[in-house]
Amino acid sequence: MIAWRRVLVAALLVGGIGAAHAQSRNAPAPQAERRYIVQPGDTFRAIADRLSVAMEDLGAINGVPPPYIVRVGQSLKVPLPRRPEPAPYRETVPVRPAKPAARTPAPAPIAPARKLAGAPRLAWPTDGAVTSTFAQPVNSRPNNGIDLVAYKGMTVRAAAAGKVIYAGHEPERFGLLLVIDHGNGWATAYAYLGDVTAKEGQTVRAGERIARVGASGEARRPTLHFELRHDNVPLDPGPYLPPRF
């Protein structure tokens, strides 16, 4: 009887080891890292659509926060596609599921307040008083631009000539958002909008109407959030805007 038990235990051990070896042989090989080089005319949304990934995932893995500004020649790491959610398991006793931790992109570094050479000549994007200046804390985060209080529907104008590279909703902070590429790494962003009148891919002139003021995103009243960026680094727009009298 003891001999049979030993034979049975040995068979189970050998079978388990064999199964483990077979499992390791059948394990999928790790996928090679994929990268995408930003081409002229690319927008972040178009890149994400082409790669069949979410903009939020593409931005998070590359440290590109909203408003998702990239430059030609930039190398982007392509995230792996999301795995399908498993079928929910029904418990006999109700259990409150744990709330998943919110994933937020790494904040872009804030450049010191100095005027760089080669910047586009900017004009004020709308009328209204500045209520929040650059780097001033807003919602427990430093402001990457300036905020101008206005009335709903007030015209928002292009601060400089360029091409609209993004026009759509950014769900985390900015609401309805529009971004203009001015070339040579320079871009301006217009957020909290109520309506967008310019289209993605459209070339606009300085002072041309591109949107209307609203209160989308984090805005609690009609406000225009305006940013100036160079190579995706936020800059204080103040030194680049003309004085107001």
C-alpha positions as CSV (number, residue, x, y, z in Angstrom):
1,M,0.0,0.0,0.0
2,I,2.9,2.4,0.9
3,A,4.6,1.5,-2.4
4,W,1.5,2.4,-4.4
5,R,1.2,5.8,-2.6
6,R,4.9,6.5,-3.4
7,V,4.2,5.7,-7.1
8,L,1.1,7.9,-7.1
9,V,2.9,10.9,-5.5
10,A,5.8,10.5,-7.9
11,A,3.4,10.4,-10.9
12,L,1.7,13.6,-9.6
13,L,5.0,15.4,-9.2
14,V,6.3,14.4,-12.6
15,G,3.0,15.4,-14.2
16,G,3.0,18.8,-12.5
17,I,6.6,19.5,-13.6
18,G,5.8,18.4,-17.1
19,A,2.8,20.7,-17.2
20,A,4.9,23.6,-15.9
21,H,7.5,23.0,-18.6
22,A,4.8,22.8,-21.3
23,Q,3.2,26.0,-19.9
24,S,6.6,27.8,-20.1
25,R,7.2,26.6,-23.6
26,N,3.7,27.8,-24.7
27,A,4.1,31.2,-23.0
28,P,3.9,34.1,-25.5
29,A,7.1,35.8,-26.3
30,P,7.4,39.4,-25.0
31,Q,6.3,42.0,-27.6
32,A,9.0,44.3,-29.0
33,E,8.6,48.0,-28.1
34,R,6.9,49.9,-30.9
35,R,7.6,53.6,-31.6
36,Y,6.1,56.2,-33.9
37,I,7.9,59.2,-35.3
38,V,5.8,62.3,-35.6
39,Q,5.4,63.4,-39.2
40,P,4.6,66.9,-40.6
41,G,0.9,67.5,-40.4
42,D,0.3,64.9,-37.7
43,T,-2.0,65.7,-34.8
44,F,-2.0,63.8,-31.5
45,R,-5.6,62.6,-32.1
46,A,-4.7,61.4,-35.7
47,I,-1.7,59.5,-34.3
48,A,-3.7,57.8,-31.6
49,D,-6.4,56.9,-34.2
50,R,-3.8,55.5,-36.6
51,L,-2.2,53.4,-33.8
52,S,-5.6,52.3,-32.5
53,V,-4.9,53.5,-28.9
54,A,-6.5,56.0,-26.6
55,M,-5.1,59.5,-26.5
56,E,-4.9,59.3,-22.7
57,D,-2.8,56.1,-22.9
58,L,-0.5,57.5,-25.6
59,G,0.0,60.7,-23.6
60,A,0.5,59.0,-20.3
61,I,3.2,56.6,-21.6
62,N,5.1,59.4,-23.3
63,G,4.8,62.1,-20.6
64,V,2.7,64.3,-23.0
65,P,0.0,65.9,-20.9
66,P,-3.1,67.7,-22.2
67,P,-3.3,69.6,-24.5
68,Y,-1.2,66.9,-26.2
69,I,1.3,69.0,-28.2
70,V,4.0,67.1,-30.1
71,R,6.7,68.2,-32.5
72,V,7.7,66.8,-35.9
73,G,10.4,64.2,-35.5
74,Q,9.4,63.4,-31.9
75,S,9.6,59.6,-31.1
76,L,6.5,58.3,-29.3
77,K,6.3,55.0,-27.5
78,V,3.3,53.0,-28.6
79,P,1.3,51.6,-25.6
80,L,0.1,48.0,-25.8
81,P,-3.6,47.6,-26.6
82,R,-5.9,47.3,-23.6
83,R,-6.9,43.8,-22.7
84,P,-10.7,43.1,-22.8
85,E,-12.3,43.3,-19.4
86,P,-13.0,39.9,-17.9
87,A,-16.7,38.9,-17.3
88,P,-17.8,40.2,-13.9
89,Y,-18.0,37.6,-11.1
90,R,-21.3,37.7,-9.2
91,E,-20.9,37.4,-5.5
92,T,-23.7,36.1,-3.3
93,V,-22.9,38.8,-0.8
94,P,-22.9,42.4,-2.2
95,V,-19.4,43.8,-2.1
96,R,-18.5,47.4,-2.9
97,P,-15.8,47.4,-5.6
98,A,-12.6,49.4,-4.8
99,K,-12.4,52.6,-6.7
100,P,-9.4,52.5,-9.2
101,A,-6.7,55.0,-8.8
102,A,-7.0,57.9,-11.2
103,R,-4.2,57.9,-13.7
104,T,-3.0,61.4,-14.6
105,P,-0.3,62.3,-17.0
106,A,3.0,63.6,-15.6
107,P,2.8,67.5,-15.5
108,A,5.0,69.2,-18.1
109,P,7.9,71.2,-16.6
110,I,7.3,74.9,-16.2
111,A,9.9,77.1,-17.9
112,P,11.2,80.3,-16.2
113,A,9.6,83.6,-17.1
114,R,11.9,84.8,-19.8
115,K,11.3,85.6,-23.4
116,L,12.8,83.2,-26.0
117,A,14.0,84.3,-29.4
118,G,12.0,83.2,-32.4
119,A,8.6,83.4,-30.8
120,P,5.6,84.3,-32.9
121,R,4.2,87.8,-32.4
122,L,1.1,87.3,-30.2
123,A,-2.1,89.3,-29.8
124,W,-4.5,88.9,-26.9
125,P,-6.9,86.1,-27.7
126,T,-10.0,87.7,-26.2
127,D,-11.1,90.7,-24.2
128,G,-11.5,90.3,-20.4
129,A,-9.5,90.7,-17.2
130,V,-6.8,88.2,-16.3
131,T,-7.9,86.4,-13.2
132,S,-5.2,83.8,-12.8
133,T,-1.6,84.4,-13.9
134,F,1.1,81.9,-15.0
135,A,2.3,79.4,-12.3
136,Q,-0.4,80.7,-9.9
137,P,-2.0,77.6,-8.2
138,V,-5.4,76.7,-9.6
139,N,-7.2,73.6,-8.3
140,S,-4.1,72.6,-6.4
141,R,-2.0,72.7,-9.6
142,P,0.3,75.5,-11.0
143,N,-1.4,77.3,-13.9
144,N,0.4,76.5,-17.1
145,G,-1.1,79.6,-18.8
146,I,-3.3,82.5,-17.9
147,D,-7.1,82.7,-17.3
148,L,-9.2,85.5,-18.6
149,V,-12.7,86.1,-17.2
150,A,-15.2,86.9,-20.0
151,Y,-18.9,86.6,-20.8
152,K,-20.3,83.5,-22.5
153,G,-20.1,83.6,-26.3
154,M,-17.4,86.2,-26.4
155,T,-15.1,85.8,-29.5
156,V,-11.9,84.0,-29.1
157,R,-9.2,84.9,-31.7
158,A,-6.1,83.2,-32.9
159,A,-3.2,84.8,-31.0
160,A,-1.0,84.3,-34.1
161,A,-1.2,82.7,-37.5
162,G,-0.9,78.9,-37.7
163,K,-2.6,75.6,-38.2
164,V,-5.3,74.1,-36.0
165,I,-3.8,70.8,-34.9
166,Y,-6.5,69.9,-32.3
167,A,-10.1,70.8,-31.8
168,G,-12.2,68.7,-29.5
169,H,-13.0,67.7,-25.9
170,E,-10.3,67.0,-23.3
171,P,-12.2,65.3,-20.4
172,E,-9.8,65.7,-17.6
173,R,-9.3,69.4,-17.2
174,F,-9.8,71.7,-20.3
175,G,-13.2,70.7,-21.6
176,L,-13.6,72.0,-25.2
177,L,-10.0,72.7,-26.3
178,L,-8.3,74.1,-29.5
179,V,-4.6,74.0,-30.2
180,I,-2.8,76.0,-32.9
181,D,0.7,75.1,-34.2
182,H,2.7,78.2,-35.2
183,G,5.8,76.3,-36.4
184,N,9.3,75.9,-35.0
185,G,7.9,74.2,-31.9
186,W,5.6,77.0,-30.9
187,A,1.9,76.4,-30.1
188,T,-0.9,78.1,-28.3
189,A,-3.9,76.4,-26.6
190,Y,-7.4,77.8,-25.9
191,A,-9.5,75.9,-23.3
192,Y,-12.8,76.0,-21.4
193,L,-14.5,76.9,-24.7
194,G,-18.2,77.0,-25.3
195,D,-18.0,76.6,-29.1
196,V,-15.3,76.0,-31.7
197,T,-15.6,77.7,-35.1
198,A,-12.3,76.7,-36.6
199,K,-11.8,73.1,-37.8
200,E,-8.9,70.7,-37.1
201,G,-6.4,71.0,-40.0
202,Q,-7.5,74.6,-40.9
203,T,-5.0,77.3,-41.4
204,V,-5.9,80.5,-39.5
205,R,-4.7,84.1,-39.6
206,A,-3.7,86.1,-36.6
207,G,-6.8,87.7,-35.0
208,E,-9.2,85.3,-36.9
209,R,-12.1,84.1,-34.8
210,I,-11.6,80.4,-33.8
211,A,-14.0,79.9,-30.9
212,R,-16.3,81.4,-28.4
213,V,-15.8,81.6,-24.6
214,G,-17.6,79.0,-22.5
215,A,-17.4,77.3,-19.1
216,S,-16.5,73.7,-20.0
217,G,-13.9,71.5,-18.2
218,E,-12.9,72.8,-14.8
219,A,-14.2,76.3,-15.4
220,R,-16.8,77.5,-12.9
221,R,-17.8,80.6,-14.9
222,P,-17.2,81.8,-18.5
223,T,-13.4,81.8,-18.8
224,L,-10.7,81.5,-21.4
225,H,-7.7,79.5,-20.4
226,F,-4.8,80.4,-22.7
227,E,-1.4,78.7,-22.9
228,L,1.8,79.4,-24.9
229,R,4.2,76.4,-25.4
230,H,7.6,75.9,-27.0
231,D,8.6,72.2,-27.6
232,N,5.6,71.4,-25.3
233,V,7.1,73.3,-22.4
234,P,4.6,75.9,-20.9
235,L,5.8,79.5,-21.0
236,D,4.4,82.6,-19.3
237,P,2.4,84.3,-22.1
238,G,2.7,87.7,-20.4
239,P,6.1,88.8,-21.8
240,Y,4.9,87.8,-25.3
241,L,1.6,89.7,-25.3
242,P,1.4,93.4,-26.0
243,P,0.7,95.7,-23.1
244,R,-2.9,96.7,-22.4
245,F,-3.8,100.3,-21.7
